[in-house]
Amino acid sequence: MKESVSRFWNNRPMMISGPCSAETAQQLIQTAKEIAQNPQIGLFRAGIWKPRTKPGMFEGVGEPGLIWLQEAKALTGIPTTVEVATAAHVEMALRYEVDVLWIGARTTTNPFSVQEIASAVQGIDIPILIKNPINPDIELWVGALERIEKTGKSHLGLIHRGFTEFGNTIYRNAPMWQLPIEMKRRYPNIPLICDPSHISGNRQLLQTVAQTSIDLDFSGLMIEAHINPDEAWSDAAQQITPANLFVLLQQLIWRSVNSDSENFQDSLTTLRAKIDEYDNQLIEMLGERMKLADQIGAFKKDNKITILQSERWGQILEKVLAKASDIGLSDAFVRKYIEAVHLESIHHQNKIMNNS
C-alpha cells in the first residue's frame, strides 16, 4: 500500500472529502486543489458512476472522470477513492490508479454484485470501504464485509450513510445509530466512517450528524464538498464548499475514548455499577410483568376473550407517555419501549392461549 494511503488508513480521524460527482475537469481539479489546502483531508472522493433511481437522471461521466481524478492526484498529492458497482468499474478504477475503492449502499444490498466485486479485487492490494445497505438489514452489511474479507483483504472499512425509512422526514436517510453501533461491537478493529452528507440530505444538519458520530467514537468522516454546491449536478443540497468544510471541521469537538485520570475512572466505575444494578432490576421487573401476562392469557383463554384489548392498550400508552413527560424521557423512546413490552406480552399470551 502506498505511503500516502497508509497515512490515511492509520490516521485518526480518517477524513474523506470531494464532490458527489465528477462533472467537469475544471470542477473536479479546482475542488481538489481547495480541499488539499486542509491537511486533515486524507482522501479525495468523487462519484464517477452514479446509480440513480430513475432513468434520465445524471448517472456520472464515467471514464473521463477517472482521467480528471488522476490529474487531480498528480497536482495535489491526495490519494483518491471512487465507488464501484461492477467488475468493469473495478478494472477501470485500477487502470487509472485509484487508491481506495468503496462499495455503495445500493450495491451492498445485492450479494451477487458484492461477490462480483470481491472476485474482481481478489489478489489485489487495495483498501475497500463498504457502505451500509439502503434498507436497515445489518446482516446484508455483514455479508458484504465477509465476502470482501474472504479475498484476503487486510484493509477493510465500513461507512455509515443511513437507511431508507418509511415516513422519515428529518433526514434523507435515517441514521438508526443502533445499527452502526452493533457493527462496531461485532468488528471493533475495523474502522467505521460516518457519511453525514447522505444521512442529512441537506447542509444544515451536517455538523449535528458529524458530531453525533464523533461522540459515538466513529473513526472518521466522509463529507461532500464542491466549489459551487448549489449548481452541482447531483445532491446539491447536501454539499458544501471546501471553505465551509474547513469551518465545519474546526467547530467539531473531538473526544478521547478514555482518560488516565484516577478520579475519572473511579467516578465512572461507581456510576456504571449503579447502571448495572438498575439494568438488573429492570430485567427482573420485566420478568415479573410477563408472569402476570401469562396469568392474564390463561384467564382470557378460559373465558374465550381476545388477546388484544384496544381500549386497555390505549390507556396504558396514554399513562406511560404522560409519566415519561413528567420524568424527562422522550416520547419517541418510551413509545418504542412500551410497544416492545406490549408485543412481548402478546407473545406470552398467545403461547398460553394456543397451547393445547
C-alpha positions in Angstrom: 0.0 0.0 0.0 1.3 3.5 -0.9 2.7 5.6 1.9 0.1 8.3 1.4 -2.7 5.8 1.6 -1.1 4.2 4.6 -1.0 7.5 6.4 -4.7 8.0 5.7 -5.6 4.5 6.9 -3.5 4.7 10.1 -4.6 8.3 11.0 -7.5 9.2 13.2 -9.8 10.7 12.3 -9.9 9.3 8.8 -11.1 12.3 6.7 -12.6 11.9 3.2 -14.0 14.7 1.1 -14.8 15.7 -2.5 -17.8 16.3 -4.7 -20.7 13.9 -5.0 -20.0 13.6 -8.7 -17.1 14.4 -11.1 -18.8 16.9 -13.6 -16.0 18.6 -15.5 -12.3 18.7 -15.4 -12.3 22.2 -14.0 -14.8 21.5 -11.3 -13.0 18.4 -10.1 -9.5 19.7 -10.2 -10.4 23.0 -8.6 -12.3 21.3 -5.8 -9.3 19.0 -5.2 -6.9 22.0 -5.0 -9.1 23.8 -2.5 -9.6 20.7 -0.4 -5.8 19.9 -0.5 -5.2 23.2 1.5 -6.5 21.4 4.6 -4.0 18.7 5.8 -6.9 17.0 7.7 -8.3 15.6 4.5 -6.5 12.3 3.7 -8.6 11.0 0.8 -10.3 12.8 -2.2 -13.6 11.3 -3.3 -15.7 11.7 -6.5 -18.6 9.8 -7.9 -17.7 8.5 -11.4 -20.7 6.2 -11.9 -23.9 7.3 -10.2 -26.6 4.7 -9.7 -29.8 6.7 -9.9 -33.4 5.8 -9.0 -34.9 6.7 -12.4 -33.6 6.8 -16.0 -32.7 10.2 -17.4 -31.1 11.4 -14.2 -27.3 12.3 -14.3 -25.5 8.9 -13.9 -21.9 10.1 -13.9 -19.4 11.0 -16.6 -17.6 7.6 -16.5 -14.0 7.1 -17.7 -13.3 10.8 -18.4 -13.8 11.5 -14.7 -11.1 9.0 -13.8 -8.7 10.9 -16.1 -9.5 14.1 -14.2 -9.2 12.3 -10.9 -5.8 11.1 -11.8 -4.7 14.6 -12.8 -6.1 16.0 -9.5 -4.0 13.5 -7.6 -0.9 14.4 -9.5 -1.4 18.1 -8.8 -2.3 17.8 -5.1 -0.8 14.5 -3.9 -4.0 13.4 -2.2 -4.9 9.8 -2.8 -8.3 9.1 -4.4 -11.3 6.9 -3.9 -14.4 6.1 -6.0 -17.5 4.0 -5.8 -17.6 0.8 -7.8 -20.6 -1.4 -8.5 -19.3 -3.9 -11.1 -16.1 -5.8 -12.0 -15.7 -3.4 -15.0 -15.7 -0.4 -12.6 -13.0 -2.1 -10.6 -10.9 -2.8 -13.6 -11.2 0.8 -14.9 -10.6 2.4 -11.5 -7.4 0.4 -11.1 -6.2 1.3 -14.6 -6.3 5.0 -13.5 -4.6 4.3 -10.2 -7.5 4.9 -7.9 -6.1 4.3 -4.4 -9.2 3.1 -2.4 -12.5 1.7 -3.6 -15.9 1.9 -1.9 -19.0 -0.2 -2.4 -22.2 1.9 -2.4 -25.4 1.3 -0.5 -27.3 0.1 -3.5 -24.6 -2.4 -4.3 -24.3 -3.7 -0.7 -27.9 -4.7 -0.9 -27.2 -7.2 -3.7 -25.0 -10.1 -2.7 -24.4 -11.0 -6.4 -22.9 -7.6 -7.1 -20.8 -7.7 -4.0 -19.5 -11.1 -5.0 -18.6 -9.8 -8.5 -16.6 -7.0 -6.9 -15.0 -9.5 -4.5 -13.9 -11.7 -7.4 -12.5 -8.6 -9.2 -10.3 -7.5 -6.3 -9.0 -11.0 -5.5 -5.3 -10.8 -5.0 -5.1 -7.0 -5.5 -3.7 -4.9 -2.6 -6.2 -2.1 -2.4 -8.3 -1.0 0.6 -12.1 -1.4 0.4 -14.7 0.6 2.2 -18.3 -0.8 2.4 -21.3 1.4 2.9 -24.4 0.1 4.7 -27.2 -1.3 2.5 -30.1 1.1 1.8 -32.5 -1.0 3.9 -31.8 -1.5 7.6 -30.7 -5.1 7.4 -27.4 -5.4 9.3 -26.8 -9.0 8.0 -26.6 -7.7 4.5 -23.9 -5.3 5.7 -22.1 -8.2 7.5 -22.5 -10.4 4.4 -20.9 -7.8 2.2 -18.0 -7.4 4.6 -17.4 -11.1 4.8 -17.5 -11.6 1.0 -14.7 -9.0 0.6 -12.9 -10.2 3.7 -12.6 -13.7 2.2 -10.5 -12.3 -0.6 -7.7 -11.8 2.0 -8.0 -8.0 2.3 -6.2 -6.7 5.3 -7.5 -3.1 4.9 -11.3 -3.0 5.2 -13.5 -0.3 6.5 -17.2 0.5 6.9 -19.2 3.6 6.0 -22.4 4.5 7.7 -24.6 6.6 5.4 -28.0 6.0 6.9 -31.0 3.9 5.9 -34.2 4.3 4.0 -37.1 4.5 6.4 -40.8 5.0 5.5 -42.2 8.2 6.9 -38.8 9.7 7.7 -38.9 13.5 7.3 -35.9 14.9 9.2 -33.1 13.1 7.4 -32.6 12.0 3.8 -31.5 8.6 5.3 -32.4 7.8 8.9 -29.2 7.3 10.9 -30.6 4.4 13.0 -27.4 4.7 15.2 -28.1 1.4 16.9 -27.1 -0.5 13.7 -23.6 1.0 13.2 -23.1 0.7 17.0 -23.8 -3.0 16.6 -21.3 -3.2 13.7 -18.7 -1.6 16.0 -19.4 -4.2 18.6 -19.0 -7.0 16.2 -16.0 -5.6 14.4 -14.1 -3.4 16.9 -10.9 -3.4 14.9 -12.5 -2.4 11.6 -12.7 1.4 11.1 -16.2 2.9 10.9 -16.6 6.2 9.0 -19.7 8.3 9.0 -21.1 9.9 5.9 -23.1 12.9 7.3 -23.9 14.2 3.8 -26.1 11.2 2.8 -27.6 10.9 6.2 -28.6 14.6 6.3 -29.5 15.3 2.7 -29.0 19.0 3.5 -26.1 21.0 4.7 -27.9 22.4 7.7 -27.7 19.0 9.5 -24.1 18.1 8.6 -22.5 19.4 11.8 -25.1 17.8 14.1 -24.8 14.4 12.4 -21.0 14.6 12.3 -20.7 15.5 15.9 -23.0 12.6 16.9 -20.8 10.2 15.1 -17.7 11.6 16.8 -19.4 11.2 20.2 -20.1 7.6 19.3 -16.3 7.0 18.6 -16.5 6.7 14.8 -13.2 6.5 13.1 -13.7 9.5 10.7 -16.0 11.3 8.3 -16.8 11.4 4.6 -18.3 14.8 3.7 -19.1 16.0 0.2 -17.6 19.3 -0.9 -18.0 21.2 -4.2 -16.7 24.5 -5.5 -20.2 25.6 -6.3 -22.6 23.3 -4.5 -25.8 25.0 -5.4 -25.0 24.2 -9.1 -24.0 20.6 -8.5 -25.3 18.1 -11.0 -26.3 15.7 -8.2 -27.2 16.1 -4.5 -26.7 19.8 -4.5 -28.5 20.4 -1.1 -26.1 18.3 0.9 -22.8 19.6 -0.5 -20.7 22.5 0.9 -17.8 24.5 -0.3 -14.3 23.5 0.7 -14.1 26.7 2.7 -17.2 25.8 4.7 -16.0 22.3 5.1 -12.9 23.7 6.9 -15.1 25.8 9.2 -17.3 22.8 10.0 -14.3 20.7 10.9 -12.9 23.4 13.2 -16.3 23.5 15.0 -16.4 19.8 15.8 -15.3 18.6 19.2 -13.0 15.6 19.0 -13.1 13.4 22.1 -10.9 10.7 23.6 -12.0 7.1 24.1 -10.8 7.1 27.7 -8.9 9.0 30.4 -6.0 8.2 32.6 -7.4 10.3 35.4 -7.9 8.2 38.6 -10.8 10.4 39.6 -12.5 9.9 36.2 -12.0 6.1 36.4 -13.3 5.8 39.9 -16.3 8.0 39.3 -17.2 6.2 36.1 -16.9 2.8 37.8 -19.3 3.9 40.5 -21.8 5.2 38.1 -21.6 2.2 35.9 -22.1 -0.1 38.9 -25.4 1.8 39.5 -26.4 1.4 35.9 -25.8 -2.3 36.1 -27.9 -2.5 39.2 -30.8 -0.7 37.6 -30.5 -2.8 34.5 -30.7 -6.0 36.6 -33.8 -4.6 38.4 -35.4 -3.7 35.0 -34.9 -7.2 33.7 -36.3 -8.8 36.8 -39.3 -6.5 36.8 -40.0 -7.3 33.2 -39.8 -11.0 34.0 -42.4 -10.4 36.8 -44.6 -8.4 34.4 -44.6 -11.3 31.9 -45.6 -13.7 34.6 -48.7 -11.5 35.1 -49.2 -11.5 31.3 -49.2 -15.3 31.4 -51.9 -15.3 34.1 -54.0 -12.9 32.1 -53.5 -15.1 29.0 -54.8 -18.1 30.9 -57.8 -16.1 32.2 -58.7 -14.9 28.7 -58.3 -18.5 27.3 -60.7 -19.8 29.9 -63.3 -17.1 29.1 -62.7 -17.1 25.3 -61.5 -13.5 25.2 -59.3 -11.9 22.5 -55.7 -11.2 23.4 -55.7 -7.6 22.1 -57.9 -5.2 24.1 -57.5 -2.0 22.2 -59.1 0.2 24.8 -56.8 -1.1 27.5 -53.8 -0.7 25.3 -54.7 2.9 24.6 -55.0 3.6 28.3 -51.6 2.0 29.0 -49.9 4.0 26.3 -51.5 7.3 27.4 -50.5 6.8 31.1 -46.9 5.8 30.2 -46.4 8.7 27.9 -47.7 11.1 30.5 -45.4 9.7 33.1 -42.5 9.9 30.7 -43.0 13.6 30.1 -43.0 14.2 33.9 -39.6 12.5 34.4 -37.8 13.8 31.3 -38.0 10.8 29.0 -38.7 11.4 25.3 -42.0 10.3 23.8 -40.1 8.5 21.0 -38.1 6.4 23.4 -40.9 5.5 25.7 -43.3 4.7 22.9 -40.7 2.2 21.4 -40.1 0.7 24.8 -43.7 0.2 25.8 -44.6 -1.1 22.4 -41.9 -3.7 22.6 -43.1 -4.7 26.1 -46.7 -4.9 24.9 -45.6 -7.1 21.9 -43.7 -9.4 24.2 -46.8 -9.6 26.4 -48.9 -10.6 23.4 -46.4 -13.3 22.5 -46.6 -14.7 26.0 -50.4 -14.7 26.0 -50.5 -16.2 22.5 -48.4 -19.2 23.7 -50.8 -19.7 26.7 -54.0 -19.4 24.6 -52.8 -21.6 21.8 -51.1 -24.3 23.8 -53.3 -27.3 23.8 
